[in-house]
Amino acid sequence: MEKRLSEAFTEYRRLLRDFQDLLRGDFRRPREEEPPIRIDPPSGAGAALRGGRAGAAWASAGGPLPRSGAGGVSGPAAPGKAAEGHPEAAPRKAGAAEGRGAAALLADLAEEVRVCGLCPLAAGRNRAVPGDGVPEPLILVIGEGPGGEEDLQGLPFVGPAGRYLDKWLEAVGMSRKTDVFITNVVKCRPPGNRDPQPQETAACAPFLERQRDILRPRAVLALGRVAAQTLLGESRGIGALRGTVHRWKGLPLVATYHPSAVLRDPSLRRSVWEDLKRLQELVGPRDLRALPKN
């Protein structure tokens, strides 16, 4: 597993540098062969920690890690099977997160994002916005891109839409502090909050895929038209894409309206509530509450 991850991350590095060459000129610049990125195998202490949290037999079987509503771990289901009644739960296999620790890998990736210059968005940013949340989330929330407040603080969803999103998560028994990681399809703010361009989403795509591989969430929540279309390769609007469970890179994905759209049009709240309940069904029983108005 460590060898495959090393090969994958090394290839990501090569592709990123080739893409940077193409942005700066018409051809790939020659470079000396670099050593592969090293992924250290899990230590005995790391394996013991994982076993203490979820059961050694369960971890070795590659099953998903069941969790309680407060972010703790409940008793394991049968080894090798998804949680009872939740066939969409993604298996959490031993790999990079157990090698160095997911938090350390996320911190390294965030540093890469902060110095990235692969697309024109880098020139106009105050701060890049890699993402925020827990390193072993139930849900990976993906929006379209940072806004003004996010660009100033370097954190995702911290403006009015972000505060409303926090209330959505609370309504289905989750929080960015215990169960969720939040990021965007582009990590820098597009000028005037316009839609990201294909060149910009392509430059950020390897970062997003590496986040997915490190985090290994059980499900994905795509917020708004741009995020849903980008992840699913679709041209249909969010009204057509919501209301069902899609697949993205092997993970179940639920698309819904962006919180800012719901703040502008409260009539969308009913649809969002249905989507959040569908998401909740994918990750296991939670303490449901009414969706707040704002």
PASEBA-1860 file (N, C-alpha, C; in nm, 3 decimals):
! residues 294
1> MEKRLSEA> 0.083/-0.120/0.000/0.000/0.000/0.000/0.087/0.126/0.000 ~ 0.194/0.126/0.086/0.280/0.244/0.091/0.348/0.267/-0.043 ~ 0.388/0.157/-0.112/0.453/0.172/-0.243/0.358/0.233/-0.344 ~ 0.231/0.187/-0.344/0.134/0.242/-0.438/0.107/0.389/-0.410 ~ 0.097/0.425/-0.282/0.076/0.566/-0.248/0.196/0.651/-0.288 ~ 0.316/0.599/-0.266/0.436/0.672/-0.305/0.437/0.696/-0.455 ~ 0.403/0.593/-0.533/0.399/0.609/-0.678/0.293/0.710/-0.721 ~ 0.177/0.706/-0.653/0.069/0.798/-0.689/0.107/0.943/-0.660
9> FTEYRRLL> 0.163/0.969/-0.541/0.201/1.106/-0.505/0.316/1.156/-0.592 ~ 0.409/1.066/-0.627/0.519/1.105/-0.716/0.465/1.144/-0.853 ~ 0.368/1.068/-0.901/0.307/1.102/-1.031/0.231/1.233/-1.024 ~ 0.160/1.257/-0.911/0.093/1.386/-0.893/0.193/1.501/-0.903 ~ 0.310/1.485/-0.837/0.412/1.589/-0.841/0.460/1.614/-0.984 ~ 0.483/1.506/-1.059/0.529/1.522/-1.197/0.425/1.594/-1.282 ~ 0.298/1.554/-1.267/0.191/1.617/-1.345/0.176/1.765/-1.311 ~ 0.186/1.798/-1.181/0.175/1.938/-1.142/0.286/2.022/-1.204
17> RDFQDLLR> 0.407/1.969/-1.204/0.518/2.045/-1.259/0.510/2.054/-1.412 ~ 0.462/1.947/-1.477/0.440/1.955/-1.621/0.335/2.059/-1.654 ~ 0.229/2.062/-1.574/0.122/2.159/-1.598/0.174/2.302/-1.579 ~ 0.258/2.321/-1.478/0.316/2.453/-1.455/0.404/2.495/-1.574 ~ 0.479/2.400/-1.631/0.558/2.431/-1.749/0.470/2.476/-1.865 ~ 0.357/2.407/-1.883/0.268/2.441/-1.994/0.207/2.580/-1.976 ~ 0.182/2.617/-1.851/0.128/2.751/-1.827/0.230/2.859/-1.861 ~ 0.356/2.827/-1.844/0.461/2.927/-1.866/0.518/2.925/-2.007
25> GDFRRPRE> 0.492/2.822/-2.083/0.547/2.812/-2.218/0.472/2.709/-2.300 ~ 0.532/2.668/-2.410/0.466/2.578/-2.503/0.512/2.433/-2.491 ~ 0.605/2.405/-2.400/0.656/2.270/-2.393/0.703/2.239/-2.251 ~ 0.720/2.111/-2.227/0.769/2.064/-2.097/0.919/2.085/-2.091 ~ 0.962/2.151/-1.983/1.105/2.173/-1.966/1.173/2.047/-1.916 ~ 1.295/2.015/-1.968/1.366/1.896/-1.917/1.407/1.917/-1.772 ~ 1.404/1.812/-1.696/1.448/1.820/-1.557/1.507/1.686/-1.516 ~ 1.595/1.689/-1.419/1.653/1.566/-1.370/1.549/1.483/-1.296
33> EEPPIRID> 1.566/1.353/-1.304/1.473/1.264/-1.235/1.484/1.284/-1.085 ~ 1.369/1.298/-1.020/1.367/1.322/-0.876/1.338/1.193/-0.801 ~ 1.384/1.183/-0.678/1.352/1.063/-0.600/1.203/1.055/-0.571 ~ 1.149/0.936/-0.560/1.005/0.923/-0.531/0.970/0.978/-0.394 ~ 0.846/1.023/-0.381/0.797/1.068/-0.251/0.781/0.946/-0.160 ~ 0.835/0.957/-0.041/0.835/0.844/0.051/0.713/0.846/0.140 ~ 0.646/0.732/0.149/0.533/0.714/0.242/0.576/0.609/0.343 ~ 0.597/0.651/0.466/0.642/0.557/0.569/0.530/0.464/0.610
41> PPSGAGAA> 0.559/0.336/0.633/0.456/0.242/0.679/0.411/0.275/0.820 ~ 0.293/0.228/0.861/0.244/0.254/0.996/0.338/0.199/1.101 ~ 0.359/0.276/1.206/0.440/0.229/1.317/0.356/0.142/1.408 ~ 0.424/0.073/1.498/0.349/-0.009/1.593/0.257/0.074/1.678 ~ 0.304/0.195/1.719/0.221/0.282/1.802/0.098/0.326/1.726 ~ 0.117/0.357/1.594/0.003/0.401/1.514/-0.098/0.291/1.498 ~ -0.047/0.166/1.478/-0.139/0.054/1.464/-0.215/0.030/1.593 ~ -0.144/0.045/1.705/-0.210/0.024/1.834/-0.317/0.129/1.857
49> LRGGRAGA> -0.286/0.255/1.817/-0.384/0.361/1.835/-0.509/0.332/1.754 ~ -0.489/0.287/1.628/-0.605/0.257/1.545/-0.684/0.142/1.604 ~ -0.611/0.041/1.654/-0.681/-0.072/1.712/-0.760/-0.029/1.834 ~ -0.703/0.063/1.915/-0.773/0.109/2.033/-0.899/0.184/1.999 ~ -0.899/0.252/1.883/-1.015/0.334/1.848/-1.125/0.253/1.785 ~ -1.093/0.157/1.703/-1.198/0.092/1.626/-1.193/-0.059/1.630 ~ -1.094/-0.115/1.697/-1.086/-0.259/1.703/-0.985/-0.310/1.602 ~ -0.884/-0.386/1.646/-0.778/-0.430/1.556/-0.833/-0.519/1.445
57> AWASAGGP> -0.924/-0.609/1.479/-0.979/-0.697/1.377/-1.054/-0.619/1.271 ~ -1.129/-0.520/1.317/-1.207/-0.437/1.223/-1.114/-0.359/1.131 ~ -1.006/-0.301/1.184/-0.914/-0.223/1.102/-0.846/-0.313/1.001 ~ -0.803/-0.432/1.043/-0.733/-0.521/0.950/-0.826/-0.571/0.842 ~ -0.957/-0.577/0.869/-1.053/-0.622/0.768/-1.083/-0.514/0.667 ~ -1.041/-0.388/0.693/-1.062/-0.281/0.596/-1.201/-0.223/0.599 ~ -1.278/-0.247/0.706/-1.413/-0.196/0.712/-1.416/-0.050/0.751 ~ -1.532/0.019/0.733/-1.543/0.160/0.772/-1.540/0.174/0.923
65> LPRSGAGG> -1.495/0.288/0.970/-1.489/0.313/1.113/-1.621/0.371/1.161 ~ -1.704/0.294/1.234/-1.828/0.350/1.286/-1.798/0.458/1.388 ~ -1.884/0.562/1.393/-1.862/0.672/1.486/-1.991/0.706/1.557 ~ -1.976/0.770/1.674/-2.093/0.816/1.746/-2.125/0.957/1.704 ~ -2.238/1.011/1.750/-2.279/1.145/1.712/-2.182/1.252/1.754 ~ -2.100/1.229/1.857/-2.006/1.331/1.903/-1.869/1.314/1.841 ~ -1.858/1.224/1.739/-1.730/1.207/1.674/-1.650/1.092/1.732 ~ -1.702/1.022/1.835/-1.633/0.908/1.891/-1.662/0.784/1.809
73> VSGPAAPG> -1.621/0.668/1.858/-1.637/0.544/1.785/-1.735/0.456/1.858 ~ -1.833/0.405/1.785/-1.925/0.310/1.842/-1.872/0.170/1.817 ~ -1.945/0.068/1.859/-1.899/-0.068/1.840/-1.892/-0.104/1.693 ~ -1.794/-0.188/1.652/-1.779/-0.224/1.511/-1.887/-0.319/1.464 ~ -1.922/-0.307/1.336/-2.012/-0.404/1.274/-1.930/-0.525/1.235 ~ -1.991/-0.620/1.162/-1.919/-0.739/1.123/-1.801/-0.703/1.035 ~ -1.684/-0.766/1.057/-1.566/-0.732/0.979/-1.591/-0.752/0.831 ~ -1.537/-0.654/0.750/-1.544/-0.665/0.606/-1.676/-0.621/0.547
81> KAAEGHPE> -1.771/-0.575/0.629/-1.901/-0.531/0.580/-1.922/-0.386/0.616 ~ -2.006/-0.317/0.535/-2.041/-0.180/0.566/-2.131/-0.178/0.688 ~ -2.144/-0.061/0.750/-2.231/-0.048/0.866/-2.372/-0.092/0.832 ~ -2.437/-0.158/0.922/-2.570/-0.214/0.900/-2.665/-0.109/0.848 ~ -2.725/-0.137/0.732/-2.824/-0.045/0.675/-2.763/0.069/0.597 ~ -2.629/0.071/0.583/-2.563/0.182/0.513/-2.459/0.127/0.417 ~ -2.506/0.065/0.304/-2.414/0.001/0.211/-2.322/0.098/0.142 ~ -2.353/0.229/0.146/-2.270/0.326/0.077/-2.147/0.367/0.158
89> AAPRKAGA> -2.139/0.324/0.285/-2.027/0.366/0.368/-1.896/0.324/0.304 ~ -1.802/0.419/0.286/-1.677/0.390/0.218/-1.580/0.321/0.313 ~ -1.514/0.211/0.268/-1.416/0.144/0.355/-1.298/0.234/0.381 ~ -1.246/0.230/0.503/-1.128/0.307/0.539/-1.012/0.210/0.548 ~ -0.929/0.207/0.443/-0.820/0.111/0.435/-0.693/0.169/0.495 ~ -0.606/0.079/0.541/-0.478/0.125/0.593/-0.399/0.189/0.481 ~ -0.333/0.301/0.510/-0.258/0.368/0.405/-0.190/0.492/0.457 ~ -0.194/0.599/0.377/-0.119/0.720/0.408/-0.157/0.779/0.542
97> AEGRGAAA> -0.287/0.778/0.574/-0.331/0.843/0.697/-0.273/0.774/0.820 ~ -0.249/0.640/0.809/-0.190/0.570/0.923/-0.038/0.578/0.920 ~ 0.022/0.613/0.805/0.167/0.618/0.795/0.225/0.736/0.870 ~ 0.194/0.858/0.827/0.244/0.977/0.894/0.138/1.042/0.978 ~ 0.015/1.009/0.956/-0.096/1.076/1.021/-0.163/1.168/0.921 ~ -0.296/1.159/0.912/-0.370/1.239/0.815/-0.349/1.388/0.839 ~ -0.342/1.430/0.965/-0.325/1.572/0.994/-0.194/1.625/0.937 ~ -0.086/1.546/0.949/0.044/1.588/0.896/0.042/1.595/0.745
105> LLADLAEE> -0.022/1.497/0.680/-0.032/1.499/0.534/-0.115/1.617/0.486 ~ -0.223/1.647/0.557/-0.305/1.762/0.520/-0.228/1.893/0.537 ~ -0.147/1.900/0.642/-0.066/2.021/0.664/0.035/2.040/0.552 ~ 0.097/1.931/0.507/0.192/1.939/0.396/0.123/1.986/0.268 ~ 0.005/1.928/0.243/-0.070/1.965/0.123/-0.113/2.112/0.129 ~ -0.155/2.156/0.248/-0.197/2.296/0.264/-0.082/2.391/0.233 ~ 0.040/2.354/0.272/0.156/2.439/0.242/0.178/2.448/0.092 ~ 0.159/2.336/0.021/0.171/2.338/-0.124/0.068/2.432/-0.186
113> VRVCGLCP> -0.054/2.427/-0.134/-0.161/2.513/-0.186/-0.125/2.660/-0.165 ~ -0.072/2.692/-0.048/-0.046/2.832/-0.015/0.063/2.895/-0.103 ~ 0.152/2.813/-0.158/0.258/2.867/-0.244/0.232/2.835/-0.391 ~ 0.117/2.776/-0.421/0.088/2.736/-0.558/0.075/2.858/-0.650 ~ 0.129/2.844/-0.771/0.114/2.948/-0.872/0.075/2.889/-1.006 ~ 0.000/2.777/-1.003/-0.031/2.704/-1.126/-0.136/2.771/-1.214 ~ -0.214/2.863/-1.161/-0.315/2.928/-1.244/-0.321/3.077/-1.210 ~ -0.388/3.158/-1.292/-0.389/3.303/-1.271/-0.453/3.349/-1.141
121> LAAGRNRA> -0.533/3.264/-1.076/-0.598/3.305/-0.952/-0.496/3.338/-0.843 ~ -0.379/3.276/-0.849/-0.278/3.298/-0.746/-0.234/3.444/-0.740 ~ -0.235/3.512/-0.854/-0.185/3.649/-0.859/-0.275/3.747/-0.785 ~ -0.404/3.714/-0.773/-0.497/3.808/-0.712/-0.541/3.774/-0.572 ~ -0.488/3.667/-0.515/-0.537/3.624/-0.384/-0.467/3.699/-0.272 ~ -0.535/3.713/-0.159/-0.470/3.750/-0.033/-0.415/3.626/0.035 ~ -0.503/3.526/0.048/-0.462/3.398/0.106/-0.528/3.285/0.028 ~ -0.454/3.178/0.006/-0.515/3.056/-0.047/-0.596/2.991/0.065
129> VPGDGVPE> -0.693/2.909/0.025/-0.784/2.847/0.122/-0.782/2.695/0.101 ~ -0.688/2.623/0.164/-0.677/2.479/0.141/-0.799/2.401/0.189 ~ -0.849/2.434/0.309/-0.961/2.361/0.365/-0.953/2.364/0.517 ~ -1.057/2.311/0.581/-1.063/2.314/0.727/-1.156/2.206/0.776 ~ -1.119/2.143/0.887/-1.204/2.041/0.946/-1.121/1.934/1.013 ~ -1.181/1.818/1.036/-1.113/1.708/1.105/-1.044/1.618/1.003 ~ -0.934/1.551/1.042/-0.858/1.470/0.947/-0.920/1.335/0.913 ~ -1.019/1.291/0.989/-1.089/1.165/0.959/-1.240/1.193/0.957
137> PLILVIGE> -1.288/1.264/0.855/-1.428/1.308/0.857/-1.525/1.202/0.807 ~ -1.648/1.214/0.855/-1.756/1.138/0.794/-1.790/1.196/0.658 ~ -1.791/1.329/0.649/-1.836/1.399/0.529/-1.727/1.493/0.478 ~ -1.706/1.490/0.347/-1.623/1.590/0.280/-1.717/1.687/0.209 ~ -1.717/1.812/0.255/-1.803/1.915/0.196/-1.719/1.994/0.094 ~ -1.771/2.008/-0.028/-1.697/2.075/-0.134/-1.783/2.186/-0.195 ~ -1.732/2.309/-0.187/-1.797/2.422/-0.250/-1.725/2.460/-0.378 ~ -1.759/2.577/-0.432/-1.699/2.616/-0.561/-1.567/2.690/-0.544
145> GPGGEEDL> -1.558/2.783/-0.449/-1.435/2.860/-0.432/-1.450/2.959/-0.318 ~ -1.339/3.013/-0.270/-1.344/3.110/-0.160/-1.412/3.240/-0.201 ~ -1.479/3.304/-0.105/-1.533/3.438/-0.123/-1.443/3.540/-0.057 ~ -1.496/3.660/-0.037/-1.416/3.768/0.018/-1.364/3.741/0.157 ~ -1.452/3.696/0.249/-1.410/3.669/0.386/-1.310/3.554/0.390 ~ -1.334/3.452/0.308/-1.245/3.337/0.306/-1.105/3.377/0.255 ~ -1.103/3.464/0.155/-0.977/3.512/0.098/-0.896/3.590/0.202 ~ -0.963/3.660/0.289/-0.893/3.736/0.393/-0.843/3.647/0.506
153> QGLPFVGP> -0.923/3.546/0.543/-0.888/3.464/0.659/-0.813/3.337/0.623 ~ -0.821/3.292/0.498/-0.757/3.167/0.460/-0.831/3.044/0.507 ~ -0.960/3.059/0.539/-1.043/2.948/0.586/-1.170/2.941/0.501 ~ -1.223/2.821/0.477/-1.342/2.807/0.392/-1.472/2.833/0.468 ~ -1.568/2.892/0.399/-1.703/2.910/0.452/-1.704/2.975/0.590 ~ -1.654/3.097/0.595/-1.653/3.172/0.722/-1.742/3.296/0.716 ~ -1.800/3.326/0.601/-1.891/3.438/0.589/-2.033/3.396/0.624 ~ -2.133/3.474/0.585/-2.273/3.440/0.615/-2.312/3.302/0.563
161> AGRYLDKW> -2.269/3.265/0.441/-2.302/3.133/0.388/-2.239/3.023/0.473 ~ -2.117/3.048/0.522/-2.050/2.949/0.606/-2.118/2.931/0.740 ~ -2.163/3.041/0.799/-2.235/3.030/0.927/-2.367/2.956/0.908 ~ -2.430/2.977/0.794/-2.554/2.905/0.765/-2.524/2.756/0.742 ~ -2.414/2.726/0.673/-2.373/2.587/0.654/-2.351/2.518/0.788 ~ -2.290/2.585/0.883/-2.269/2.527/1.015/-2.402/2.488/1.079 ~ -2.505/2.569/1.057/-2.638/2.536/1.111/-2.698/2.416/1.039 ~ -2.673/2.405/0.910/-2.718/2.286/0.836/-2.656/2.160/0.898
169> LEAVGMSR> -2.525/2.163/0.917/-2.456/2.047/0.972/-2.507/2.014/1.111 ~ -2.529/2.117/1.193/-2.581/2.096/1.327/-2.718/2.030/1.322 ~ -2.798/2.065/1.220/-2.933/2.011/1.209/-2.934/1.860/1.184 ~ -2.823/1.806/1.128/-2.814/1.662/1.107/-2.709/1.600/1.199 ~ -2.680/1.666/1.311/-2.595/1.609/1.414/-2.447/1.608/1.382 ~ -2.400/1.703/1.300/-2.259/1.706/1.263/-2.201/1.846/1.282 ~ -2.068/1.853/1.275/-1.998/1.979/1.293/-1.864/1.972/1.223 ~ -1.816/2.086/1.176/-1.682/2.087/1.114/-1.573/2.059/1.218
177> KTDVFITN> -1.606/2.068/1.345/-1.508/2.042/1.450/-1.499/1.894/1.488 ~ -1.599/1.814/1.448/-1.600/1.674/1.490/-1.620/1.574/1.378 ~ -1.688/1.611/1.268/-1.729/1.511/1.170/-1.702/1.547/1.025 ~ -1.655/1.668/0.997/-1.659/1.721/0.860/-1.526/1.786/0.824 ~ -1.491/1.776/0.696/-1.383/1.857/0.639/-1.443/1.936/0.523 ~ -1.409/2.066/0.514/-1.468/2.155/0.415/-1.360/2.213/0.326 ~ -1.383/2.208/0.195/-1.289/2.265/0.100/-1.367/2.312/-0.023 ~ -1.295/2.349/-0.130/-1.357/2.397/-0.253/-1.288/2.336/-0.374
185> VVKCRPPG> -1.353/2.346/-0.490/-1.292/2.293/-0.612/-1.174/2.379/-0.655 ~ -1.175/2.510/-0.623/-1.056/2.594/-0.640/-1.020/2.653/-0.505 ~ -0.893/2.670/-0.481/-0.844/2.710/-0.350/-0.817/2.860/-0.338 ~ -0.831/2.935/-0.447/-0.812/3.080/-0.444/-0.938/3.147/-0.497 ~ -0.963/3.270/-0.451/-1.086/3.339/-0.486/-1.085/3.387/-0.632 ~ -1.185/3.349/-0.711/-1.198/3.405/-0.845/-1.238/3.553/-0.837 ~ -1.188/3.638/-0.924/-1.220/3.781/-0.918/-1.371/3.806/-0.925 ~ -1.419/3.889/-0.834/-1.561/3.921/-0.833/-1.651/3.804/-0.804
193> NRDPQPQE> -1.594/3.696/-0.746/-1.671/3.574/-0.717/-1.733/3.512/-0.842 ~ -1.668/3.531/-0.957/-1.717/3.467/-1.080/-1.696/3.317/-1.071 ~ -1.757/3.242/-1.165/-1.736/3.098/-1.171/-1.590/3.068/-1.204 ~ -1.531/2.966/-1.143/-1.396/2.926/-1.180/-1.391/2.881/-1.326 ~ -1.280/2.911/-1.393/-1.260/2.869/-1.530/-1.202/2.728/-1.534 ~ -1.221/2.656/-1.649/-1.170/2.518/-1.658/-1.021/2.507/-1.626 ~ -0.940/2.604/-1.671/-0.797/2.601/-1.642/-0.772/2.606/-1.492 ~ -0.855/2.680/-1.419/-0.838/2.697/-1.275/-0.880/2.571/-1.199
201> TAACAPFL> -0.992/2.512/-1.237/-1.035/2.389/-1.170/-0.938/2.274/-1.201 ~ -0.882/2.273/-1.324/-0.786/2.168/-1.359/-0.659/2.181/-1.277 ~ -0.615/2.304/-1.251/-0.494/2.325/-1.172/-0.513/2.277/-1.029 ~ -0.634/2.292/-0.974/-0.661/2.253/-0.836/-0.705/2.108/-0.822 ~ -0.740/2.043/-0.931/-0.794/1.907/-0.922/-0.701/1.809/-0.849 ~ -0.569/1.811/-0.875/-0.483/1.717/-0.800/-0.483/1.741/-0.650 ~ -0.495/1.868/-0.608/-0.503/1.896/-0.464/-0.629/1.835/-0.405 ~ -0.741/1.850/-0.475/-0.869/1.797/-0.424/-0.865/1.645/-0.418
209> ERQRDILR> -0.807/1.583/-0.519/-0.801/1.437/-0.519/-0.709/1.385/-0.408 ~ -0.601/1.456/-0.382/-0.514/1.415/-0.271/-0.586/1.433/-0.137 ~ -0.664/1.539/-0.123/-0.743/1.555/-0.001/-0.839/1.438/0.016 ~ -0.904/1.400/-0.093/-0.996/1.285/-0.085/-0.922/1.160/-0.040 ~ -0.802/1.135/-0.096/-0.727/1.014/-0.062/-0.681/1.015/0.084 ~ -0.644/1.131/0.134/-0.599/1.141/0.274/-0.717/1.129/0.369 ~ -0.825/1.198/0.339/-0.939/1.207/0.431/-1.024/1.080/0.430 ~ -1.042/1.020/0.313/-1.125/0.899/0.297/-1.259/0.910/0.369
217> PRAVLALG> -1.340/1.008/0.332/-1.469/1.025/0.398/-1.567/0.915/0.356 ~ -1.676/0.906/0.429/-1.780/0.810/0.390/-1.867/0.865/0.278 ~ -1.881/0.996/0.269/-1.966/1.055/0.166/-1.921/1.198/0.139 ~ -1.969/1.252/0.026/-1.934/1.387/-0.017/-2.062/1.469/-0.031 ~ -2.056/1.594/0.013/-2.166/1.689/-0.006/-2.114/1.799/-0.097 ~ -2.172/1.810/-0.217/-2.134/1.914/-0.313/-2.232/2.030/-0.301 ~ -2.180/2.149/-0.276/-2.263/2.267/-0.253/-2.268/2.354/-0.378 ~ -2.384/2.357/-0.443/-2.405/2.447/-0.554/-2.374/2.389/-0.691
225> RVAAQTLL> -2.417/2.463/-0.792/-2.406/2.420/-0.931/-2.261/2.394/-0.973 ~ -2.171/2.490/-0.945/-2.034/2.479/-0.993/-1.966/2.356/-0.935 ~ -1.978/2.336/-0.804/-1.914/2.220/-0.742/-1.970/2.090/-0.797 ~ -2.101/2.080/-0.807/-2.163/1.957/-0.856/-2.125/1.929/-1.000 ~ -2.131/2.030/-1.087/-2.095/2.011/-1.227/-1.949/1.972/-1.243 ~ -1.861/2.036/-1.166/-1.717/2.007/-1.177/-1.686/1.866/-1.134 ~ -1.741/1.823/-1.020/-1.710/1.690/-0.967/-1.771/1.579/-1.052 ~ -1.890/1.603/-1.104/-1.962/1.498/-1.177/-1.941/1.505/-1.327
233> GESRGIGA> -1.873/1.610/-1.376/-1.856/1.625/-1.521/-1.988/1.646/-1.592 ~ -2.077/1.719/-1.528/-2.214/1.739/-1.578/-2.233/1.882/-1.627 ~ -2.331/1.900/-1.714/-2.369/2.034/-1.757/-2.507/2.073/-1.706 ~ -2.579/1.978/-1.648/-2.712/2.008/-1.595/-2.703/2.097/-1.472 ~ -2.809/2.171/-1.444/-2.812/2.260/-1.329/-2.828/2.184/-1.199 ~ -2.812/2.256/-1.089/-2.819/2.192/-0.958/-2.959/2.138/-0.930 ~ -3.062/2.201/-0.985/-3.198/2.150/-0.965/-3.216/2.011/-1.020 ~ -3.143/1.980/-1.129/-3.151/1.847/-1.189/-3.056/1.748/-1.121
241> LRGTVHRW> -2.947/1.797/-1.066/-2.846/1.709/-1.008/-2.876/1.670/-0.864 ~ -2.952/1.751/-0.792/-2.985/1.719/-0.654/-3.097/1.614/-0.652 ~ -3.121/1.559/-0.533/-3.233/1.467/-0.518/-3.197/1.321/-0.537 ~ -3.069/1.290/-0.559/-3.027/1.151/-0.575/-2.884/1.137/-0.525 ~ -2.838/1.014/-0.517/-2.700/0.986/-0.476/-2.617/0.955/-0.600 ~ -2.513/1.033/-0.624/-2.419/1.012/-0.734/-2.296/0.940/-0.681 ~ -2.201/0.912/-0.771/-2.072/0.857/-0.732/-1.962/0.949/-0.784 ~ -1.866/0.980/-0.697/-1.749/1.057/-0.737/-1.625/0.986/-0.686
249> KGLPLVAT> -1.544/0.937/-0.780/-1.420/0.866/-0.744/-1.447/0.754/-0.645 ~ -1.559/0.684/-0.664/-1.592/0.572/-0.577/-1.667/0.608/-0.451 ~ -1.690/0.737/-0.425/-1.759/0.780/-0.304/-1.902/0.824/-0.336 ~ -1.997/0.795/-0.247/-2.132/0.849/-0.267/-2.132/1.000/-0.252 ~ -2.200/1.068/-0.343/-2.203/1.215/-0.343/-2.346/1.264/-0.349 ~ -2.379/1.355/-0.261/-2.508/1.423/-0.260/-2.485/1.569/-0.297 ~ -2.559/1.618/-0.394/-2.549/1.758/-0.436/-2.671/1.834/-0.385 ~ -2.649/1.958/-0.343/-2.760/2.041/-0.300/-2.729/2.187/-0.331
257> YHPSAVLR> -2.823/2.273/-0.300/-2.806/2.415/-0.327/-2.699/2.475/-0.237 ~ -2.634/2.579/-0.286/-2.534/2.650/-0.207/-2.603/2.728/-0.096 ~ -2.544/2.733/0.023/-2.608/2.809/0.132/-2.642/2.953/0.095 ~ -2.557/3.019/0.016/-2.587/3.157/-0.022/-2.712/3.165/-0.107 ~ -2.737/3.064/-0.191/-2.859/3.062/-0.272/-2.982/3.047/-0.185 ~ -2.970/2.968/-0.078/-3.085/2.947/0.011/-3.110/3.072/0.095 ~ -3.005/3.145/0.130/-3.024/3.271/0.201/-3.099/3.372/0.114 ~ -3.074/3.365/-0.017/-3.145/3.455/-0.109/-3.287/3.407/-0.137
265> DPSLRRSV> -3.306/3.276/-0.139/-3.436/3.219/-0.174/-3.474/3.112/-0.072 ~ -3.541/3.149/0.037/-3.574/3.053/0.143/-3.664/2.939/0.098 ~ -3.728/2.951/-0.018/-3.814/2.842/-0.066/-3.733/2.715/-0.098 ~ -3.600/2.728/-0.109/-3.515/2.613/-0.138/-3.486/2.529/-0.014 ~ -3.526/2.577/0.103/-3.494/2.507/0.228/-3.549/2.365/0.230 ~ -3.668/2.344/0.179/-3.728/2.211/0.182/-3.642/2.111/0.103 ~ -3.596/2.153/-0.014/-3.512/2.066/-0.095/-3.380/2.036/-0.025 ~ -3.319/2.137/0.035/-3.193/2.117/0.107/-3.212/2.019/0.222
273> WEDLKRLQ> -3.321/2.033/0.294/-3.346/1.943/0.406/-3.357/1.799/0.361 ~ -3.423/1.775/0.248/-3.432/1.640/0.194/-3.294/1.586/0.156 ~ -3.212/1.673/0.097/-3.077/1.631/0.060/-2.992/1.600/0.182 ~ -3.004/1.680/0.286/-2.925/1.657/0.408/-2.968/1.527/0.476 ~ -3.094/1.497/0.474/-3.141/1.371/0.533/-3.090/1.252/0.451 ~ -3.084/1.269/0.319/-3.028/1.164/0.234/-2.880/1.144/0.267 ~ -2.809/1.252/0.289/-2.669/1.244/0.327/-2.653/1.174/0.462 ~ -2.740/1.209/0.554/-2.735/1.149/0.687/-2.756/0.998/0.682
281> ELVGPRDL> -2.840/0.952/0.591/-2.864/0.809/0.577/-2.739/0.735/0.531 ~ -2.651/0.803/0.459/-2.530/0.739/0.409/-2.427/0.714/0.518 ~ -2.428/0.794/0.623/-2.323/0.785/0.724/-2.370/0.725/0.855 ~ -2.498/0.696/0.867/-2.547/0.634/0.989/-2.639/0.726/1.066 ~ -2.710/0.669/1.165/-2.808/0.746/1.241/-2.746/0.868/1.308 ~ -2.815/0.982/1.297/-2.773/1.105/1.364/-2.895/1.165/1.433 ~ -2.869/1.262/1.516/-2.975/1.332/1.588/-3.028/1.445/1.500 ~ -3.140/1.421/1.430/-3.194/1.518/1.337/-3.269/1.630/1.409
289> RALPKN> -3.255/1.751/1.355/-3.328/1.867/1.403/-3.386/1.941/1.284 ~ -3.469/2.039/1.308/-3.526/2.115/1.198/-3.419/2.203/1.135 ~ -3.426/2.219/1.002/-3.332/2.306/0.932/-3.364/2.452/0.964 ~ -3.266/2.528/1.013/-3.293/2.669/1.050/-3.320/2.754/0.928 ~ -3.388/2.866/0.949/-3.422/2.958/0.839/-3.300/3.035/0.791 ~ -3.211/3.076/0.883/-3.092/3.150/0.843/-2.988/3.145/0.955
END
